[in-house]
Amino acid sequence: MTIKNAFYAQSGGVTAVINASAAGLIEAAREHDHAIGKVYAGRDGIVGALTEDLIDTSAEDAETIAALKYTPAGAFGSARYKLKGLEDNRAEYERLIEVFKAHNIGYFFYNGGGDSADTCEKISHLSDQLGYPIQAIHIPKTMDNDLPHTDCSPGFGSVAKYTAVSIREAGYDLHSMCKTSTKVFILEVMGRHAGWTAAAGGLAAEAEGDAPHILLFPELAFDHDRFLAKVDDTVKRHGFCTIVASEGVEIGEAFMRGDGREADAFGHIQLGGVAPKIAELIKSQLGYKYHYAIADYLMRAARHIASATDVEQAYAVGRAAVEYAVAGKSGVMVTIERESDDPYQWSTGEAPLTEVANVEKFMPRDFISEDGFHITDKARRYLKPLIAGESYPPYVDGLPAYARLRNVAVPKQLDTGFDI
């Protein structure tokens, strides 16, 4: 087999475990040095390929690469940049081929969500459309857990754990003060169209009266009257009410639907701000004192409380991507296949990118309670193993000691640049 170099890039919003996938891929590639030469990472995602800004991961020692497994965010930089179709912007694809040829790149590994799967699927057609042979493998990543054809998405288990732990702790806090102080607490979590992260908060409630009392999902229409009645009844019965709300819940205001808000390169409207609006509604209609928190970047960056299951799976899909590429596969996404719930057993598999790109997986209705405000036992069986286990990073002087890469630049071979 002719030895070719590999290109790896991280795309979209980063997670607490995306670097574990990078570690798995780089370590596996080094074991397959009969087929793969060097792994070049794109600085700032696919942008690094277009601008020929590549990072030589072979400049990092084995210990540093292994430490990526315990390091949050994107070690090589990520980007929200979506390739247009070949007919819309042929120049982008011709530029990618120029860069790939200049650096003898024959493998393309893209680590991201649904939009990234779309980019990877387009790259997989370069051989047919422009005559450049390349094998493209998509490595799943999204804390939203909305990728189809996979049991779960690496990155989700850790934000699910963060959500469940945080709302349980906040519930204890609120309960201790509710008689004379705050009655309602709202935790706003990420989740654009799918309520998986909000659902994970429901794991914290194991007995009657436990926090959280209410979950709000973007899959269901928000009913002001039913919601307010539920809050009021909960406060009267238990003395306090805790709520986990997905950022994608539409509570009626036009701006919550994204009207007039800026969109990113993937066409996603910037969300956020559901919690204060819900809090205002509760205050104005029920008069209860409230507090709220918006987890936002804190939840996706929280490597210190990552799920051991999530870390293991993120690492495994990175390794599997290399195995699939060396076996000659292309145009597929690595998947996680659930084999049993208890004990939780899983393996890696694959799905064609044509069935993954730009497709969202929503919460099934039978995962949501009949009244729409909590999760069912079926949802618990699905979610519980995904937050299982602890995988703490090493600590020095009370703080986590994360990897610091040198990110040595690969010398440029082309005389021309490329404007993004």
C-alpha positions in Angstrom: 0.0 0.0 0.0 1.3 3.5 -0.9 2.0 5.5 2.1 -0.1 8.7 2.2 -0.4 11.4 4.9 -3.6 12.2 6.7 -5.5 15.4 7.3 -7.5 15.7 10.5 -9.7 18.7 11.5 -12.0 19.6 14.3 -15.2 21.3 13.3 -18.0 23.3 15.0 -18.6 23.7 18.7 -15.9 21.9 20.6 -16.6 19.5 23.6 -14.9 18.2 26.7 -13.9 15.0 24.8 -13.2 15.9 21.2 -9.5 15.8 21.9 -9.9 12.2 23.1 -11.0 11.4 19.5 -7.9 13.2 18.2 -5.7 11.2 20.6 -7.3 7.9 19.4 -6.8 8.8 15.8 -3.2 10.0 16.1 -2.2 7.0 18.2 -3.9 4.6 15.8 -2.3 6.3 12.8 1.2 5.9 14.3 0.5 2.2 14.7 -0.4 2.0 11.0 2.8 3.7 9.7 2.9 1.1 6.9 -0.1 3.0 5.3 -0.3 6.4 6.9 2.7 8.7 7.0 2.1 11.8 9.1 -1.1 13.2 10.5 -1.5 16.9 9.7 -4.1 18.8 11.6 -5.9 21.7 10.2 -5.3 24.8 12.2 -8.8 26.1 12.9 -10.6 23.3 11.2 -11.2 23.0 7.5 -9.9 26.6 7.2 -6.4 25.2 7.8 -6.7 23.1 4.7 -7.9 25.9 2.5 -5.2 28.3 3.7 -2.5 25.6 3.9 -2.1 26.2 7.6 -1.3 22.7 8.8 0.0 21.4 12.1 2.5 18.5 12.2 1.2 16.2 14.9 4.4 14.1 14.6 6.2 16.9 16.4 4.4 16.0 19.6 5.7 13.2 21.7 3.5 10.2 22.7 3.0 11.5 26.3 1.5 14.8 25.0 -0.8 13.0 22.5 -2.0 10.7 25.3 -2.7 13.8 27.5 -5.2 15.0 24.9 -7.5 12.4 26.3 -7.8 14.6 29.4 -7.9 18.0 27.7 -11.0 19.9 26.8 -11.8 22.1 23.8 -10.1 21.8 20.4 -6.4 21.3 20.6 -5.8 22.4 17.0 -8.6 25.0 16.8 -12.0 24.6 15.3 -14.2 26.6 13.0 -17.8 27.0 11.8 -17.1 26.9 8.0 -19.3 25.0 5.6 -18.1 24.1 2.1 -20.6 25.0 -0.6 -21.4 22.5 -3.3 -19.0 22.0 -6.1 -21.2 23.8 -8.6 -21.4 26.8 -6.3 -17.8 27.2 -5.4 -15.4 25.0 -7.4 -12.5 27.1 -6.3 -12.7 25.7 -2.8 -12.4 22.2 -4.0 -9.6 22.9 -6.4 -7.7 24.6 -3.6 -8.2 21.6 -1.3 -6.8 19.4 -4.0 -3.8 21.7 -4.5 -3.1 21.5 -0.7 -3.7 17.8 -0.5 -1.4 17.1 -3.5 1.3 19.4 -2.2 1.4 17.5 1.1 0.7 14.0 -0.2 -2.6 13.7 1.7 -4.8 10.7 0.9 -6.9 10.5 4.1 -9.4 13.1 5.3 -10.7 12.8 8.9 -13.3 15.3 9.9 -14.4 15.4 13.6 -17.7 17.2 14.0 -21.5 17.2 13.9 -24.2 17.0 11.2 -22.9 20.0 9.2 -19.4 18.6 9.4 -20.7 15.3 8.0 -22.0 17.3 5.0 -18.5 18.7 4.4 -16.9 15.2 4.8 -19.5 13.8 2.4 -18.6 16.4 -0.2 -14.9 15.7 0.2 -15.5 12.0 -0.3 -16.7 12.7 -3.9 -13.4 14.5 -4.9 -12.2 11.3 -6.6 -15.3 11.0 -8.8 -15.8 14.6 -9.5 -12.3 16.0 -9.8 -10.2 12.9 -10.1 -8.3 13.2 -6.8 -8.3 10.0 -4.8 -9.0 10.6 -1.1 -10.7 8.6 1.6 -13.0 10.7 3.8 -14.1 9.4 7.2 -16.4 11.4 9.5 -15.7 11.2 13.3 -18.9 12.0 15.3 -18.9 14.8 17.8 -21.8 16.9 19.1 -22.9 17.6 22.6 -26.5 18.0 21.2 -26.6 14.3 20.6 -28.6 14.9 17.4 -26.6 12.8 14.9 -28.6 9.9 13.4 -27.5 6.3 13.1 -25.4 6.3 16.2 -26.5 5.3 19.7 -25.1 8.6 21.0 -22.7 11.3 20.0 -19.3 11.7 21.7 -19.5 14.9 23.7 -23.0 14.4 24.9 -22.4 12.1 27.8 -20.2 14.6 29.5 -22.7 17.6 29.1 -25.4 15.2 30.2 -23.4 14.4 33.4 -22.7 18.1 33.9 -26.4 18.9 33.6 -27.6 16.2 36.0 -25.0 16.9 38.6 -25.5 20.7 38.4 -29.3 20.6 38.8 -29.0 18.1 41.6 -26.6 20.4 43.5 -28.7 23.5 42.7 -31.8 21.7 43.9 -30.1 21.0 47.3 -29.2 24.6 47.5 -32.6 25.9 46.7 -34.4 23.5 49.0 -32.3 24.7 51.9 -33.3 28.4 51.4 -36.8 28.2 49.9 -38.9 28.9 53.0 -37.6 32.5 53.3 -35.9 33.1 50.0 -35.8 31.9 46.4 -38.6 29.6 45.2 -37.6 28.9 41.6 -34.3 28.1 39.9 -33.9 27.8 36.1 -30.9 26.2 34.4 -30.7 26.9 30.7 -28.8 24.3 28.8 -27.6 23.9 25.2 -29.9 22.2 22.7 -31.0 23.9 19.5 -33.8 21.7 18.2 -33.3 18.5 20.2 -33.9 18.3 23.9 -31.4 15.5 24.8 -29.3 17.7 27.2 -32.4 19.0 29.0 -33.6 15.4 29.3 -30.3 14.4 31.0 -31.1 16.7 33.8 -34.1 14.5 34.6 -31.7 11.8 35.7 -31.1 13.8 38.9 -34.7 13.2 40.1 -34.9 9.8 41.6 -37.7 10.3 44.2 -40.8 12.4 44.5 -39.9 16.1 45.0 -36.3 15.7 43.8 -34.9 18.4 41.4 -35.5 18.9 38.6 -39.2 19.2 38.8 -39.8 20.5 35.2 -37.9 19.9 32.0 -38.6 22.0 28.9 -38.0 20.5 25.5 -37.8 22.2 22.1 -39.7 19.2 20.5 -42.8 20.3 22.4 -44.8 23.5 22.0 -44.5 25.7 25.1 -47.9 26.2 26.8 -47.8 29.3 29.1 -50.8 28.3 31.2 -49.9 24.7 31.7 -46.3 25.6 32.6 -47.3 28.3 35.1 -49.8 25.9 36.7 -47.1 23.3 37.0 -44.7 25.7 38.6 -47.3 27.0 41.1 -48.4 23.5 42.1 -44.7 22.4 42.5 -43.9 25.3 44.8 -47.0 24.7 46.9 -46.3 21.0 47.2 -42.5 21.0 47.7 -41.7 24.6 48.7 -39.5 25.1 45.6 -39.3 24.4 41.9 -36.3 23.7 39.7 -36.4 23.8 35.9 -34.0 22.7 33.2 -34.8 24.5 29.9 -33.3 23.8 26.5 -32.1 27.0 24.8 -34.2 26.1 21.8 -37.6 26.3 23.6 -39.8 28.8 21.9 -41.7 30.7 24.5 -43.6 33.0 22.2 -41.4 36.1 21.7 -40.3 36.6 18.1 -36.6 36.9 18.9 -36.6 33.5 20.5 -37.3 32.0 17.1 -34.2 33.8 15.9 -35.9 36.6 14.1 -33.3 39.3 13.4 -30.5 37.4 15.1 -27.1 36.7 13.5 -26.5 33.3 11.9 -23.2 31.4 11.8 -21.6 29.8 8.8 -23.8 26.8 9.2 -26.9 28.9 9.1 -27.6 28.4 12.8 -29.2 31.4 14.6 -27.5 32.3 17.9 -29.7 31.2 20.7 -29.7 31.9 24.5 -31.8 33.9 26.8 -34.6 31.5 27.4 -34.0 31.4 31.2 -34.4 35.1 31.9 -37.6 35.2 29.9 -39.0 32.2 31.7 -38.0 33.8 35.0 -39.7 37.1 34.1 -42.9 35.1 33.2 -42.9 33.4 36.6 -42.2 36.6 38.5 -44.9 38.6 36.6 -47.6 35.9 36.8 -46.8 34.1 40.0 -44.7 36.5 42.0 -42.1 34.0 43.0 -38.5 35.0 43.7 -36.2 33.3 41.2 -32.6 32.7 40.2 -31.3 31.4 36.9 -28.1 30.2 35.3 -27.1 29.8 31.7 -24.6 26.9 31.4 -23.5 27.7 27.8 -19.7 27.2 27.3 -19.2 26.0 30.9 -21.0 22.8 30.2 -19.3 21.9 27.0 -15.8 22.8 28.4 -16.3 20.9 31.7 -13.6 18.2 31.3 -13.3 18.0 35.1 -16.6 16.2 35.4 -16.6 14.3 32.1 -18.4 10.9 31.8 -15.9 8.0 31.7 -18.2 6.4 29.1 -18.1 9.5 26.9 -14.3 9.7 27.1 -13.9 6.0 26.2 -16.3 6.3 23.2 -14.7 9.5 21.9 -11.3 7.8 22.0 -12.7 4.7 20.3 -14.3 6.5 17.3 -11.0 8.2 16.6 -9.2 4.9 16.5 -12.0 3.3 14.5 -11.8 6.0 11.8 -8.2 5.0 11.1 -9.0 1.3 11.0 -11.8 2.0 8.5 -9.6 4.2 6.3 -6.8 1.7 6.2 -9.4 -1.0 5.3 -10.3 1.1 2.3 -13.6 2.7 3.5 -14.7 6.2 2.6 -17.8 8.3 2.8 -18.9 6.9 6.1 -19.3 8.1 9.7 -18.1 6.0 12.6 -21.0 5.1 14.8 -21.6 3.8 18.3 -23.8 0.7 18.4 -25.6 -0.2 21.6 -25.7 -3.9 22.3 -27.4 -3.8 25.8 -28.6 -1.4 28.4 -27.6 -3.1 31.6 -24.8 -3.8 31.6 -24.2 -1.2 29.0 -22.3 -2.7 26.1 -21.4 -1.1 22.8 -19.2 -1.4 19.8 -18.2 0.8 16.9 -19.9 0.6 13.5 -20.5 2.8 10.4 -23.2 4.7 8.6 -23.1 6.2 5.1 -22.6 9.9 5.1 -25.5 10.4 2.7 -27.8 9.3 5.5 -26.1 11.5 8.2 -25.3 14.9 6.6 -27.7 17.6 7.7 -30.1 15.1 9.5 -31.1 15.7 13.1 -32.1 13.1 15.6 -34.8 14.4 18.0 -36.1 13.1 21.3 -38.7 10.4 20.8 -42.1 11.2 22.2 -42.0 8.1 24.3 -38.9 9.5 26.1 -40.9 12.4 27.3 -43.6 12.0 30.1 -47.2 12.2 29.2 -47.6 15.7 30.6 -44.5 16.9 28.7 -42.5 18.1 31.7 -40.2 15.2 32.4 -38.6 12.0 31.1 -39.9 8.4 31.1 -38.3 5.2 32.3 -37.4 4.4 28.8 -35.4 7.6 28.5 -33.7 6.8 31.8 -32.6 3.4 30.5 -31.1 5.1 27.5 -29.4 8.1 29.3 -28.1 6.5 32.5 -25.1 4.6 31.1 -24.0 7.6 29.1 -23.1 9.5 32.2 -21.6 6.6 34.0 -18.1 6.7 35.5 -15.6 9.4 36.3 -12.5 10.2 34.3 -10.8 13.0 36.2 -7.8 14.8 34.6 -4.6 15.0 36.6 -4.4 18.0 39.0 -1.5 20.2 39.9 -1.7 22.8 42.7 -5.5 22.3 42.8 -6.1 22.9 39.1 -6.4 20.5 36.2 -3.2 20.0 34.2 -4.2 20.0 30.6 -2.0 19.3 27.6 -0.2 22.2 25.9 0.7 21.3 22.3 3.5 23.0 20.4 1.4 22.9 17.2 4.4 23.1 14.9 3.5 24.4 11.5 4.1 22.3 8.4 6.2 24.3 5.9 4.1 25.7 3.1 4.6 24.2 -0.4 2.4 26.5 -2.4 3.1 30.0 -3.5 -0.6 31.1 -3.6 -2.9 31.9 -0.7 -6.6 31.6 -0.3 -9.1 34.1 1.0 -11.7 32.8 3.4 
